[in-house]
Amino acid sequence: MMFGTEMLRGISPKTTARSRLAFVTLVTNPDYALGATALARSIALTGSSADVVVLHTGGVGGNALSPLEALGCRMVEVDHLPLSDAFNIRHARGALHGAAPFTKGRKPDFHSPLDNFCKLRLWQMMDYDTCVFIDADAIVLKNIDRLFDYPEFSAAPNVYESLADFHRLNSGVFVARPSLRTFEAMLMALDQPDAFWRRTDQTFLEHFFSDWHGLPVTMNMLQYVWFNLPELWDWKSISILHYQYEKPWEKDHPRAEQLKPLIDLWRAFQGGGDIPDIAQLDNPAKAKAA
C-alpha cells in the first residue's frame, strides 16, 4: 500500500488550516459555488470556530469562487479521481441516468454524476482530525459543532418520501476522519470491474461503511419532507436543511411554488440579508402533495 506524498496527489490547498476541525463542501460548477456561498454564510452565523473548506474542481472559475474566499473559506483545488475509462463511461450523466433514472424528483441540467466522487478526497485532508461534509445545496440553521464528536462514519437516513427509507443513508451530510489508509482502500473498492454505483458516492459510501452510524433526520432535513412527510417537520429542531433534487437558485423549477418558504429562506442566507427567527417560522400544512 502507498502512503505519504503519493497518496496526497490530486489535492492542492491554497492556504493552511486554522483548526483541526472542518466543515467541508464540494463545488464543481458555478451553480454550486452559488449554493456554497449560502452554506458558508449560514455556518458563519452559528459562531463555529471550525474551518470552512471548499473542495473545488479546476473547471470552476475564479469569479465564481471569489465570494467564498471573501467569506474566509479555505479553498482546496481537487482533481477528479483516477478512475478507469470503463468506470467513467458507466457513471457519465447520460449512462447513469438512463440505467438508474431519478423518478421522485428532477436533477438539474448542471448535475454531473462523476463529480460526486470528488467528495472522497476529503479523506486526504490530513491536516484535520475530523471533518463534517455538507453538500453545497444545504444551509445550517443552528450550531452543529457537536457533530465533530460523532464517530466515523455517521450520516442521516435518506428519508423524504416514507419512513421505510430509514435504512438508507443520504451522503449530503456525514462525519469522517481523514486517513490515507482509508482513502486508498476506497479507491481499491470503488473501481472494481463492472462496478455500478446507482447513486454515485451515496451508494458507494453506504457499501463501504456498511455499519454506518445514524444521525437524526434533523441533521440533514431533505426539502421534500416539507410536502411528503410534514408531520416530521419542526423548524425548532432542524439543524441542516438540504435542498435535494431541484435547487433554490433555479428559476421557476417544478416545485418552486410548493417549496416557496424554503426557497425564500435560502435566498436570505445567500444574499446576506436579514435572517428570520427560524423557530418562529410556520411549519408545513399536514397534507401530502398531489
C-alpha positions as CSV (number, residue, x, y, z in Angstrom):
1,M,0.0,0.0,0.0
2,M,1.3,3.5,-0.8
3,F,1.1,6.3,1.7
4,G,2.9,9.7,2.1
5,T,3.2,12.1,-0.8
6,E,2.0,9.6,-3.4
7,M,-1.5,9.4,-1.7
8,L,-1.6,13.2,-1.4
9,R,-1.7,13.8,-5.2
10,G,-4.8,15.4,-6.7
11,I,-5.4,17.8,-3.9
12,S,-4.0,21.4,-3.7
13,P,-4.8,23.6,-0.7
14,K,-4.4,27.3,-1.3
15,T,-3.8,28.2,2.4
16,T,-3.0,26.4,5.6
17,A,-5.6,25.1,8.1
18,R,-6.6,27.2,11.0
19,S,-8.3,24.5,13.0
20,R,-8.1,20.7,13.5
21,L,-11.8,20.6,12.6
22,A,-13.5,21.5,9.4
23,F,-16.8,21.7,7.6
24,V,-16.2,20.7,4.0
25,T,-18.2,21.1,0.9
26,L,-17.7,20.5,-2.8
27,V,-18.1,22.9,-5.7
28,T,-17.8,21.6,-9.2
29,N,-19.5,24.4,-11.2
30,P,-20.7,28.0,-10.8
31,D,-24.1,26.9,-9.7
32,Y,-22.8,25.0,-6.7
33,A,-20.5,28.0,-5.9
34,L,-23.6,30.0,-5.5
35,G,-25.0,27.4,-3.2
36,A,-21.8,27.1,-1.2
37,T,-21.9,30.9,-0.6
38,A,-25.2,30.5,1.2
39,L,-23.9,27.5,3.1
40,A,-20.7,29.3,4.2
41,R,-22.7,32.3,5.4
42,S,-25.1,30.1,7.3
43,I,-22.2,28.3,9.1
44,A,-20.5,31.6,10.0
45,L,-23.8,32.8,11.7
46,T,-23.6,29.8,14.0
47,G,-20.4,31.0,15.6
48,S,-18.4,27.9,14.9
49,S,-14.6,28.2,15.1
50,A,-14.1,25.2,12.7
51,D,-12.6,25.9,9.2
52,V,-15.0,26.0,6.2
53,V,-13.2,24.2,3.4
54,V,-14.3,24.3,-0.2
55,L,-13.1,21.5,-2.4
56,H,-13.4,22.7,-6.0
57,T,-12.5,21.2,-9.3
58,G,-10.4,23.1,-11.9
59,G,-13.5,23.8,-14.0
60,V,-14.8,26.4,-11.6
61,G,-13.5,29.9,-12.5
62,G,-12.1,32.4,-10.1
63,N,-15.1,34.8,-10.4
64,A,-17.4,32.1,-9.1
65,L,-15.1,31.2,-6.2
66,S,-14.1,34.7,-5.1
67,P,-17.2,35.3,-2.9
68,L,-16.2,32.1,-1.0
69,E,-12.7,33.4,-0.5
70,A,-14.1,36.7,0.7
71,L,-16.1,34.8,3.4
72,G,-12.9,33.3,4.7
73,C,-13.3,29.8,3.3
74,R,-10.2,27.7,2.8
75,M,-10.0,26.9,-0.9
76,V,-8.7,23.4,-2.0
77,E,-8.5,22.5,-5.6
78,V,-9.0,18.8,-6.3
79,D,-8.6,16.6,-9.4
80,H,-11.2,14.0,-10.4
81,L,-10.3,10.6,-9.0
82,P,-8.0,8.3,-11.1
83,L,-10.7,6.0,-12.3
84,S,-10.8,3.7,-15.3
85,D,-12.3,4.7,-18.7
86,A,-15.0,2.0,-18.3
87,F,-16.0,3.3,-14.9
88,N,-16.3,6.8,-16.2
89,I,-18.4,5.7,-19.1
90,R,-20.8,3.8,-16.8
91,H,-21.2,6.8,-14.5
92,A,-21.4,9.6,-17.1
93,R,-24.7,11.6,-16.8
94,G,-26.5,10.0,-19.8
95,A,-25.5,6.4,-19.0
96,L,-26.2,6.6,-15.3
97,H,-29.5,8.5,-15.5
98,G,-30.5,6.1,-18.2
99,A,-29.7,3.0,-16.2
100,A,-30.9,4.4,-12.9
101,P,-33.4,7.3,-13.6
102,F,-34.5,9.7,-10.9
103,T,-38.2,9.1,-10.5
104,K,-39.0,11.0,-7.3
105,G,-37.6,14.4,-8.3
106,R,-35.6,16.2,-11.0
107,K,-31.9,16.6,-11.2
108,P,-30.9,20.0,-12.8
109,D,-29.0,20.1,-16.0
110,F,-25.8,21.1,-14.3
111,H,-25.7,17.9,-12.3
112,S,-22.7,15.8,-13.3
113,P,-22.7,12.4,-11.5
114,L,-19.0,11.7,-11.9
115,D,-18.2,15.0,-10.0
116,N,-19.8,13.5,-6.9
117,F,-16.9,11.1,-6.3
118,C,-14.6,14.0,-5.7
119,K,-16.1,14.0,-2.2
120,L,-13.8,11.1,-1.4
121,R,-10.8,13.5,-1.5
122,L,-11.9,14.6,2.0
123,W,-10.1,11.6,3.4
124,Q,-6.8,13.1,2.0
125,M,-7.3,16.2,4.2
126,M,-4.7,15.1,6.8
127,D,-4.4,18.4,8.5
128,Y,-7.8,17.8,10.1
129,D,-8.8,15.3,12.8
130,T,-12.5,15.3,11.9
131,C,-14.5,16.7,9.0
132,V,-18.2,17.2,8.6
133,F,-19.1,17.2,5.0
134,I,-22.2,19.2,3.9
135,D,-23.4,19.4,0.3
136,A,-23.3,22.8,-1.3
137,D,-27.1,22.8,-1.7
138,A,-27.7,23.0,2.0
139,I,-27.8,25.6,4.8
140,V,-27.0,25.3,8.5
141,L,-29.7,26.7,10.8
142,K,-28.1,26.3,14.2
143,N,-24.7,25.4,15.7
144,I,-23.8,21.8,14.8
145,D,-20.3,21.6,16.3
146,R,-21.4,18.6,18.3
147,L,-21.2,16.6,15.1
148,F,-17.4,16.6,15.4
149,D,-17.8,14.2,18.4
150,Y,-19.7,11.7,16.3
151,P,-17.9,8.5,15.1
152,E,-16.9,7.8,11.5
153,F,-19.0,7.1,9.5
154,S,-22.1,9.0,10.6
155,A,-24.9,10.1,8.3
156,A,-28.6,10.8,8.4
157,P,-31.1,8.5,6.7
158,N,-32.4,9.2,3.2
159,V,-35.9,10.0,4.4
160,Y,-38.1,12.2,2.2
161,E,-40.9,10.1,1.0
162,S,-41.7,7.5,3.6
163,L,-40.3,6.2,6.9
164,A,-39.4,3.0,5.1
165,D,-36.2,4.7,3.9
166,F,-34.6,4.9,7.3
167,H,-32.3,2.0,6.3
168,R,-30.7,4.1,3.5
169,L,-28.2,6.9,4.2
170,N,-28.0,10.3,2.5
171,S,-24.5,11.5,1.7
172,G,-25.3,15.2,1.8
173,V,-24.1,15.3,5.4
174,F,-21.6,13.0,7.0
175,V,-18.9,12.8,9.6
176,A,-15.5,11.5,8.6
177,R,-11.9,11.1,9.9
178,P,-9.3,11.8,7.2
179,S,-7.0,8.9,6.6
180,L,-4.7,8.0,3.7
181,R,-5.2,4.3,4.5
182,T,-9.0,4.7,4.3
183,F,-8.6,6.8,1.1
184,E,-6.6,4.1,-0.6
185,A,-9.0,1.4,0.5
186,M,-11.8,3.4,-1.0
187,L,-10.1,3.7,-4.4
188,M,-9.5,0.0,-4.5
189,A,-13.1,-0.8,-3.6
190,L,-14.6,1.9,-5.9
191,D,-13.3,0.9,-9.3
192,Q,-14.0,-2.8,-9.4
193,P,-14.7,-4.5,-12.8
194,D,-18.3,-3.8,-13.8
195,A,-18.9,-1.7,-10.6
196,F,-22.0,0.4,-10.9
197,W,-22.9,2.8,-8.1
198,R,-26.5,3.7,-8.7
199,R,-26.4,6.9,-6.8
200,T,-22.7,7.5,-7.1
201,D,-20.9,8.5,-3.9
202,Q,-24.1,7.8,-1.8
203,T,-24.4,4.2,-2.9
204,F,-20.6,3.7,-2.6
205,L,-20.3,5.1,0.9
206,E,-23.3,3.1,2.1
207,H,-21.5,0.0,0.8
208,F,-18.0,0.9,2.1
209,F,-19.3,1.9,5.6
210,S,-21.9,-0.9,5.8
211,D,-22.1,-0.4,9.6
212,W,-22.7,3.4,9.3
213,H,-24.0,5.3,12.4
214,G,-27.3,7.1,12.1
215,L,-27.7,10.8,12.6
216,P,-31.1,12.3,13.4
217,V,-33.0,13.4,10.3
218,T,-32.9,16.9,11.7
219,M,-29.2,16.9,10.8
220,N,-30.0,16.5,7.1
221,M,-33.6,17.5,6.6
222,L,-34.4,16.9,3.0
223,Q,-36.6,19.5,1.4
224,Y,-39.2,17.0,0.1
225,V,-40.1,16.2,3.7
226,W,-41.9,19.6,3.6
227,F,-44.7,18.2,1.4
228,N,-44.3,14.4,1.7
229,L,-43.9,14.0,5.5
230,P,-45.0,17.3,7.0
231,E,-45.5,15.6,10.4
232,L,-41.7,15.2,10.7
233,W,-41.1,19.0,10.0
234,D,-40.4,21.2,13.1
235,W,-38.4,24.3,12.5
236,K,-37.3,24.4,16.1
237,S,-35.4,21.1,15.8
238,I,-33.9,21.4,12.3
239,S,-30.1,21.9,12.2
240,I,-29.4,21.4,8.5
241,L,-31.8,22.0,5.6
242,H,-30.8,20.1,2.4
243,Y,-32.3,21.2,-1.0
244,Q,-32.1,17.8,-2.7
245,Y,-33.3,17.5,-6.3
246,E,-34.4,21.0,-7.5
247,K,-32.2,23.8,-6.3
248,P,-33.3,27.0,-4.7
249,W,-31.4,29.2,-7.1
250,E,-33.1,27.7,-10.2
251,K,-35.7,29.9,-11.7
252,D,-39.3,28.5,-11.9
253,H,-38.4,25.0,-11.1
254,P,-41.3,22.4,-10.9
255,R,-41.5,22.5,-7.1
256,A,-41.0,26.3,-6.7
257,E,-44.5,27.1,-5.5
258,Q,-44.7,24.2,-3.1
259,L,-41.3,25.0,-1.6
260,K,-41.5,28.8,-1.6
261,P,-40.9,29.3,2.1
262,L,-37.8,27.2,1.9
263,I,-36.5,29.0,-1.2
264,D,-37.2,32.4,0.5
265,L,-35.1,31.3,3.5
266,W,-32.2,30.1,1.2
267,R,-32.3,33.5,-0.6
268,A,-32.0,35.3,2.7
269,F,-28.8,33.4,3.5
270,Q,-27.3,33.6,0.0
271,G,-28.0,37.3,-0.3
272,G,-26.5,38.2,3.1
273,G,-29.7,39.9,4.2
274,D,-31.7,39.6,7.5
275,I,-32.3,36.1,8.6
276,P,-35.7,35.4,10.1
277,D,-36.2,33.8,13.5
278,I,-36.1,30.2,12.4
279,A,-38.0,28.9,15.4
280,Q,-40.9,31.2,14.6
281,L,-41.4,30.1,11.0
282,D,-44.6,28.3,10.1
283,N,-44.4,24.5,9.8
284,P,-46.0,23.0,6.7
285,A,-49.6,22.1,6.5
286,K,-50.2,18.4,7.2
287,A,-51.3,17.5,3.7
288,K,-49.3,15.4,1.3
289,A,-48.6,16.9,-2.1
290,A,-50.7,15.7,-5.0
